[in-house]
Amino acid sequence: QVQLVESGGGLVEAGGSLRLTCAASEGIYKITNMGWYRQAPGKQRELVAGITSDGRANHSDSVKGRFTISRDNAANTLYLQMNSLKPEDTAVYYCYADDYFSDFRYWGRGTQVTVSS
């Protein structure tokens, strides 16, 4: 069982930056795709960015050019660099990881990001 723990959230002013980290409890060799979702109050969870095991990344249109997803397989860690933050980026951010051997998706518990105007 892979456990994911997010960190790096917090309160930041509009235009600022944050770097989210998602640490996996076990080797990422057990994992294929990883990524980030977010959920704002009263809204559905939305995909922010995803990355394959060989580093191919995609970002949602709402964050393209501002956020960058990356992963360090040797360190069992996923990152989300968030620049030029906007109040509408305020949400709980969740990381996920897909099991290599099954269709199971692991989830972290989330980290709060709040952007003040």
MIRO-685024 format. One record per residue: x, y, z of N, C-alpha, C, O, CB in turn; residue number from 1. Coordinates in nm, 2 decimals. Glycine has a CB too. Example, Ala and Ser with C-alpha at 12.3 -4.5 7.8 and 13.67 -1.06 7.14 Angstrom:
2
    neast   nnorth      nup   caeast   canorth     caup    ceast   cnorth      cup    oeast   onorth      oup   cbeast   cbnorth     cbup   num
     1.32    -0.57     0.78     1.23     -0.45     0.78     1.32    -0.33     0.78     1.42    -0.33     0.85     1.13     -0.45     0.90     1
     1.28    -0.22     0.71     1.37     -0.11     0.71     1.29     0.00     0.79     1.34     0.11     0.80     1.41     -0.06     0.57     2
***
This chain:
117
    neast   nnorth      nup   caeast   canorth     caup    ceast   cnorth      cup    oeast   onorth      oup   cbeast   cbnorth     cbup   num
     0.08    -0.12     0.00     0.00      0.00     0.00     0.09     0.12     0.00     0.17     0.14     0.09    -0.10      0.00     0.12     1
     0.07     0.21    -0.10     0.15      0.33    -0.11     0.07     0.44    -0.04    -0.05     0.46    -0.06     0.17      0.37    -0.26     2
     0.14     0.51     0.04     0.08      0.63     0.11     0.14     0.76     0.05     0.26     0.76     0.03     0.10      0.62     0.26     3
     0.06     0.85     0.03     0.10      0.98    -0.02     0.07     1.09     0.08    -0.03     1.10     0.14     0.02      1.01    -0.16     4
     0.17     1.18     0.10     0.16      1.29     0.19     0.20     1.42     0.12     0.31     1.43     0.08     0.25      1.26     0.32     5
     0.10     1.51     0.12     0.13      1.64     0.05     0.18     1.74     0.16     0.15     1.73     0.28     0.00      1.69    -0.01     6
     0.25     1.84     0.11     0.30      1.95     0.19     0.32     2.07     0.10     0.33     2.05    -0.02     0.42      1.91     0.28     7
     0.34     2.18     0.17     0.38      2.30     0.09     0.27     2.40     0.07     0.29     2.51     0.02     0.43      2.26    -0.04     8
     0.14     2.36     0.11     0.03      2.46     0.10     0.05     2.57     0.20     0.13     2.57     0.29    -0.10      2.39     0.11     9
    -0.04     2.67     0.18    -0.04      2.78     0.27    -0.12     2.90     0.22    -0.19     2.89     0.12     0.10      2.82     0.31    10
    -0.10     3.01     0.28    -0.16      3.14     0.24    -0.06     3.22     0.17     0.05     3.25     0.22    -0.22      3.21     0.36    11
    -0.10     3.27     0.05    -0.01      3.36    -0.03    -0.09     3.47    -0.10    -0.21     3.45    -0.13     0.07      3.27    -0.13    12
    -0.02     3.58    -0.12    -0.09      3.69    -0.19    -0.10     3.66    -0.34    -0.01     3.58    -0.40    -0.02      3.82    -0.17    13
    -0.19     3.71    -0.41    -0.20      3.70    -0.55    -0.07     3.74    -0.62    -0.01     3.84    -0.58    -0.32      3.78    -0.61    14
    -0.03     3.66    -0.72     0.10      3.69    -0.78     0.21     3.61    -0.72     0.32     3.61    -0.78     0.13      3.83    -0.78    15
     0.19     3.56    -0.61     0.30      3.48    -0.54     0.31     3.34    -0.59     0.25     3.30    -0.69     0.27      3.48    -0.39    16
     0.40     3.27    -0.52     0.44      3.13    -0.56     0.43     3.04    -0.44     0.46     3.08    -0.33     0.58      3.13    -0.63    17
     0.40     2.91    -0.47     0.41      2.80    -0.38     0.46     2.68    -0.45     0.45     2.67    -0.57     0.28      2.78    -0.31    18
     0.53     2.59    -0.37     0.57      2.46    -0.43     0.51     2.35    -0.35     0.54     2.34    -0.23     0.73      2.45    -0.44    19
     0.43     2.27    -0.41     0.37      2.16    -0.34     0.45     2.04    -0.36     0.51     2.02    -0.46     0.22      2.13    -0.39    20
     0.46     1.96    -0.26     0.53      1.83    -0.26     0.44     1.72    -0.22     0.36     1.73    -0.13     0.66      1.84    -0.17    21
     0.46     1.61    -0.29     0.39      1.48    -0.25     0.49     1.37    -0.24     0.55     1.33    -0.33     0.28      1.45    -0.36    22
     0.50     1.32    -0.11     0.60      1.22    -0.09     0.53     1.08    -0.08     0.43     1.07    -0.01     0.67      1.25     0.04    23
     0.59     0.99    -0.15     0.53      0.85    -0.15     0.61     0.77    -0.05     0.73     0.78    -0.04     0.54      0.79    -0.29    24
     0.53     0.68     0.02     0.59      0.60     0.12     0.68     0.49     0.07     0.76     0.44     0.14     0.48      0.55     0.21    25
     0.65     0.45    -0.05     0.73      0.34    -0.11     0.78     0.38    -0.25     0.75     0.49    -0.30     0.64      0.21    -0.12    26
     0.85     0.29    -0.30     0.92      0.32    -0.43     0.82     0.35    -0.54     0.72     0.28    -0.56     1.00      0.20    -0.47    27
     0.86     0.45    -0.62     0.77      0.49    -0.73     0.78     0.39    -0.84     0.71     0.41    -0.94     0.81      0.63    -0.78    28
     0.86     0.29    -0.83     0.86      0.18    -0.93     0.73     0.11    -0.93     0.69     0.04    -1.03     0.97      0.08    -0.91    29
     0.65     0.12    -0.82     0.52      0.06    -0.81     0.41     0.15    -0.87     0.29     0.11    -0.88     0.48      0.03    -0.67    30
     0.45     0.26    -0.92     0.35      0.36    -0.97     0.38     0.40    -1.11     0.49     0.40    -1.16     0.36      0.49    -0.88    31
     0.27     0.43    -1.18     0.28      0.48    -1.32     0.26     0.63    -1.32     0.35     0.71    -1.30     0.19      0.40    -1.42    32
     0.14     0.67    -1.35     0.11      0.81    -1.36     0.09     0.87    -1.22     0.04     0.80    -1.13    -0.01      0.83    -1.45    33
     0.12     0.99    -1.21     0.10      1.07    -1.09     0.04     1.21    -1.13     0.06     1.25    -1.25     0.23      1.09    -1.01    34
    -0.02     1.28    -1.04    -0.07      1.41    -1.07    -0.13     1.48    -0.95    -0.13     1.43    -0.84    -0.16      1.40    -1.18    35
    -0.19     1.59    -0.99    -0.26      1.68    -0.89    -0.40     1.71    -0.93    -0.42     1.74    -1.05    -0.18      1.80    -0.86    36
    -0.49     1.70    -0.84    -0.62      1.75    -0.85    -0.64     1.86    -0.75    -0.56     1.87    -0.66    -0.73      1.64    -0.83    37
    -0.75     1.94    -0.77    -0.78      2.04    -0.67    -0.93     2.05    -0.65    -1.01     2.02    -0.75    -0.72      2.18    -0.70    38
    -0.98     2.09    -0.54    -1.12      2.11    -0.51    -1.14     2.23    -0.43    -1.10     2.25    -0.32    -1.18      1.98    -0.44    39
    -1.22     2.32    -0.49    -1.25      2.45    -0.43    -1.39     2.43    -0.36    -1.46     2.34    -0.40    -1.26      2.57    -0.53    40
    -1.42     2.51    -0.26    -1.55      2.49    -0.19    -1.67     2.50    -0.28    -1.67     2.60    -0.36    -1.56      2.60    -0.08    41
    -1.75     2.41    -0.28    -1.87      2.41    -0.36    -1.85     2.37    -0.50    -1.94     2.38    -0.59    -1.93      2.54    -0.36    42
    -1.73     2.32    -0.54    -1.70      2.29    -0.67    -1.65     2.14    -0.68    -1.61     2.08    -0.58    -1.59      2.38    -0.73    43
    -1.66     2.09    -0.80    -1.61      1.95    -0.82    -1.46     1.95    -0.83    -1.40     2.05    -0.86    -1.67      1.90    -0.95    44
    -1.41     1.83    -0.79    -1.26      1.82    -0.80    -1.22     1.82    -0.95    -1.29     1.76    -1.04    -1.22      1.68    -0.74    45
    -1.12     1.90    -0.98    -1.07      1.91    -1.11    -0.92     1.87    -1.13    -0.84     1.89    -1.03    -1.09      2.05    -1.16    46
    -0.89     1.82    -1.24    -0.75      1.78    -1.27    -0.67     1.90    -1.29    -0.71     1.99    -1.38    -0.74      1.68    -1.39    47
    -0.55     1.92    -1.23    -0.46      2.03    -1.25    -0.35     1.99    -1.34    -0.32     2.06    -1.44    -0.41      2.08    -1.11    48
    -0.29     1.88    -1.31    -0.17      1.84    -1.40    -0.15     1.69    -1.37    -0.17     1.64    -1.26    -0.05      1.92    -1.37    49
    -0.09     1.62    -1.47    -0.05      1.49    -1.46     0.08     1.46    -1.52     0.13     1.54    -1.61    -0.15      1.39    -1.52    50
     0.15     1.35    -1.48     0.28      1.32    -1.54     0.30     1.17    -1.54     0.27     1.10    -1.45     0.40      1.39    -1.46    51
     0.36     1.12    -1.65     0.38      0.98    -1.66     0.51     0.94    -1.59     0.58     1.02    -1.55     0.38      0.94    -1.81    52
     0.53     0.81    -1.59     0.65      0.76    -1.52     0.78     0.80    -1.59     0.89     0.81    -1.53     0.65      0.61    -1.51    53
     0.77     0.83    -1.72     0.89      0.87    -1.80     0.89     1.03    -1.82     0.97     1.08    -1.90     0.89      0.81    -1.94    54
     0.81     1.10    -1.74     0.82      1.24    -1.74     0.73     1.32    -1.84     0.75     1.44    -1.84     0.96      1.28    -1.76    55
     0.65     1.26    -1.91     0.56      1.34    -2.00     0.45     1.40    -1.92     0.38     1.33    -1.84     0.50      1.25    -2.11    56
     0.44     1.53    -1.93     0.35      1.61    -1.84     0.24     1.68    -1.92     0.25     1.71    -2.04     0.42      1.71    -1.76    57
     0.12     1.70    -1.86     0.02      1.78    -1.92    -0.04     1.86    -1.81    -0.05     1.82    -1.69    -0.09      1.69    -1.98    58
    -0.09     1.98    -1.84    -0.14      2.08    -1.75    -0.28     2.12    -1.80    -0.30     2.14    -1.92    -0.05      2.20    -1.73    59
    -0.37     2.15    -1.71    -0.50      2.20    -1.75    -0.48     2.34    -1.81    -0.39     2.41    -1.78    -0.60      2.20    -1.63    60
    -0.58     2.38    -1.89    -0.57      2.51    -1.95    -0.57     2.62    -1.85    -0.51     2.73    -1.87    -0.69      2.53    -2.05    61
    -0.63     2.60    -1.73    -0.64      2.71    -1.63    -0.51     2.74    -1.56    -0.50     2.84    -1.50    -0.75      2.67    -1.53    62
    -0.42     2.64    -1.57    -0.29      2.66    -1.50    -0.17     2.66    -1.60    -0.06     2.69    -1.56    -0.27      2.56    -1.40    63
    -0.20     2.63    -1.72    -0.09      2.62    -1.82    -0.01     2.75    -1.83    -0.07     2.86    -1.84    -0.14      2.59    -1.96    64
     0.12     2.74    -1.82     0.21      2.86    -1.82     0.24     2.92    -1.69     0.32     3.00    -1.67     0.14      2.96    -1.91    65
     0.16     2.87    -1.58     0.18      2.92    -1.45     0.23     2.81    -1.35     0.31     2.83    -1.27     0.05      2.98    -1.39    66
     0.18     2.69    -1.37     0.21      2.57    -1.29     0.30     2.48    -1.37     0.29     2.46    -1.49     0.08      2.50    -1.23    67
     0.39     2.41    -1.29     0.47      2.31    -1.36     0.48     2.18    -1.27     0.51     2.19    -1.15     0.61      2.36    -1.38    68
     0.44     2.07    -1.32     0.45      1.94    -1.25     0.58     1.87    -1.28     0.63     1.88    -1.40     0.33      1.85    -1.28    69
     0.63     1.81    -1.18     0.76      1.73    -1.21     0.76     1.62    -1.10     0.69     1.62    -1.00     0.88      1.82    -1.20    70
     0.85     1.52    -1.13     0.86      1.41    -1.03     1.01     1.37    -1.03     1.08     1.38    -1.12     0.77      1.29    -1.07    71
     1.05     1.32    -0.91     1.18      1.27    -0.89     1.16     1.13    -0.84     1.14     1.10    -0.72     1.26      1.36    -0.78    72
     1.18     1.04    -0.94     1.16      0.90    -0.90     1.26     0.84    -0.80     1.22     0.76    -0.72     1.17      0.81    -1.03    73
     1.38     0.89    -0.80     1.48      0.85    -0.70     1.44     0.89    -0.56     1.47     0.82    -0.47     1.62      0.90    -0.74    74
     1.37     1.00    -0.55     1.33      1.05    -0.42     1.19     1.02    -0.39     1.13     1.06    -0.28     1.35      1.20    -0.41    75
     1.12     0.94    -0.47     0.98      0.90    -0.45     0.89     1.03    -0.43     0.80     1.03    -0.34     0.97      0.81    -0.33    76
     0.91     1.13    -0.51     0.84      1.26    -0.48     0.79     1.32    -0.60     0.85     1.32    -0.71     0.94      1.35    -0.41    77
     0.67     1.38    -0.59     0.60      1.46    -0.69     0.60     1.60    -0.65     0.58     1.63    -0.53     0.46      1.40    -0.72    78
     0.61     1.69    -0.75     0.61      1.84    -0.72     0.51     1.91    -0.80     0.47     1.86    -0.91     0.75      1.90    -0.74    79
     0.46     2.02    -0.75     0.39      2.12    -0.83     0.43     2.26    -0.80     0.41     2.31    -0.69     0.23      2.10    -0.81    80
     0.51     2.32    -0.89     0.55      2.45    -0.88     0.44     2.54    -0.93     0.40     2.54    -1.04     0.68      2.48    -0.95    81
     0.39     2.63    -0.84     0.28      2.72    -0.88     0.33     2.87    -0.87     0.36     2.92    -0.76     0.16      2.70    -0.78    82
     0.33     2.93    -0.98     0.37      3.07    -0.99     0.25     3.16    -1.04     0.15     3.10    -1.08     0.48      3.09    -1.09    83
     0.26     3.29    -1.02     0.15      3.38    -1.06     0.02     3.34    -1.01    -0.08     3.33    -1.08     0.15      3.40    -1.21    84
     0.01     3.30    -0.88    -0.11      3.25    -0.82    -0.22     3.35    -0.83    -0.20     3.47    -0.81    -0.09      3.20    -0.68    85
    -0.34     3.30    -0.84    -0.46      3.39    -0.85    -0.56     3.34    -0.74    -0.55     3.23    -0.69    -0.53      3.38    -0.99    86
    -0.65     3.43    -0.70    -0.75      3.39    -0.60    -0.83     3.27    -0.64    -0.87     3.19    -0.55    -0.84      3.51    -0.57    87
    -0.85     3.25    -0.76    -0.93      3.14    -0.81    -0.85     3.00    -0.80    -0.91     2.90    -0.83    -0.98      3.16    -0.95    88
    -0.73     3.01    -0.77    -0.65      2.89    -0.75    -0.67     2.84    -0.60    -0.62     2.73    -0.57    -0.50      2.92    -0.77    89
    -0.74     2.91    -0.52    -0.77      2.87    -0.39    -0.84     2.74    -0.39    -0.95     2.73    -0.45    -0.84      2.98    -0.31    90
    -0.79     2.64    -0.32    -0.85      2.50    -0.32    -0.77     2.41    -0.23    -0.66     2.45    -0.18    -0.86      2.45    -0.46    91
    -0.82     2.29    -0.20    -0.74      2.19    -0.15    -0.68     2.11    -0.26    -0.75     2.07    -0.35    -0.83      2.09    -0.05    92
    -0.55     2.09    -0.26    -0.48      2.02    -0.36    -0.45     1.88    -0.32    -0.39     1.86    -0.21    -0.35      2.10    -0.40    93
    -0.48     1.78    -0.40    -0.46      1.64    -0.37    -0.37     1.58    -0.48    -0.38     1.60    -0.60    -0.60      1.57    -0.37    94
    -0.27     1.50    -0.43    -0.19      1.43    -0.53    -0.25     1.29    -0.54    -0.31     1.23    -0.45    -0.04      1.43    -0.48    95
    -0.22     1.22    -0.65    -0.26      1.09    -0.68    -0.15     1.01    -0.74    -0.06     1.07    -0.80    -0.39      1.08    -0.76    96
    -0.16     0.88    -0.73    -0.06      0.79    -0.80    -0.13     0.66    -0.84    -0.21     0.61    -0.76     0.06      0.76    -0.70    97
    -0.11     0.62    -0.96    -0.17      0.50    -1.02    -0.08     0.38    -1.00     0.03     0.38    -1.03    -0.21      0.52    -1.16    98
    -0.14     0.28    -0.94    -0.07      0.15    -0.92    -0.02     0.09    -1.05    -0.10     0.08    -1.15    -0.15      0.05    -0.84    99
     0.10     0.05    -1.06     0.16     -0.01    -1.18     0.09    -0.14    -1.22     0.07    -0.17    -1.34     0.31     -0.04    -1.17   100
     0.05    -0.22    -1.12     0.00     -0.36    -1.14    -0.15    -0.37    -1.15    -0.21    -0.47    -1.18     0.05     -0.45    -1.03   101
    -0.22    -0.26    -1.12    -0.37     -0.26    -1.12    -0.43    -0.13    -1.16    -0.35    -0.04    -1.20    -0.43     -0.31    -0.98   102
    -0.56    -0.12    -1.15    -0.62      0.01    -1.18    -0.64     0.10    -1.06    -0.71     0.20    -1.07    -0.76     -0.01    -1.25   103
    -0.58     0.06    -0.95    -0.60      0.13    -0.83    -0.53     0.26    -0.83    -0.42     0.28    -0.88    -0.56      0.05    -0.71   104
    -0.60     0.36    -0.77    -0.54      0.50    -0.76    -0.53     0.53    -0.62    -0.63     0.53    -0.54    -0.63      0.60    -0.84   105
    -0.41     0.57    -0.58    -0.38      0.61    -0.44    -0.40     0.76    -0.43    -0.38     0.84    -0.53    -0.24      0.58    -0.40   106
    -0.45     0.81    -0.32    -0.47      0.95    -0.30    -0.41     1.00    -0.17    -0.40     0.93    -0.07    -0.62      0.98    -0.29   107
    -0.36     1.13    -0.17    -0.32      1.19    -0.05    -0.43     1.25     0.02    -0.55     1.25    -0.03    -0.21      1.29    -0.08   108
    -0.41     1.31     0.14    -0.52      1.37     0.21    -0.54     1.52     0.18    -0.64     1.58     0.22    -0.49      1.36     0.36   109
    -0.45     1.58     0.10    -0.47      1.71     0.06    -0.40     1.81     0.14    -0.36     1.80     0.25    -0.61      1.74     0.06   110
    -0.37     1.93     0.07    -0.31      2.04     0.13    -0.38     2.17     0.09    -0.41     2.18    -0.03    -0.15      2.05     0.10   111
    -0.41     2.26     0.18    -0.48      2.38     0.15    -0.40     2.48     0.09    -0.29     2.51     0.14    -0.56      2.43     0.28   112
    -0.44     2.54    -0.02    -0.38      2.66    -0.08    -0.48     2.77    -0.08    -0.59     2.76    -0.14    -0.33      2.62    -0.23   113
    -0.44     2.88    -0.02    -0.53      3.00    -0.02    -0.46     3.12    -0.08    -0.35     3.15    -0.03    -0.58      3.03     0.12   114
    -0.52     3.18    -0.18    -0.46      3.29    -0.24    -0.54     3.42    -0.22    -0.66     3.42    -0.26    -0.44      3.27    -0.40   115
    -0.49     3.52    -0.15    -0.56      3.64    -0.12    -0.55     3.74    -0.23    -0.44     3.75    -0.29    -0.51      3.69     0.02   116
    -0.65     3.82    -0.25    -0.64      3.92    -0.35    -0.59     4.05    -0.30    -0.58     4.15    -0.38    -0.78      3.95    -0.41   117
***
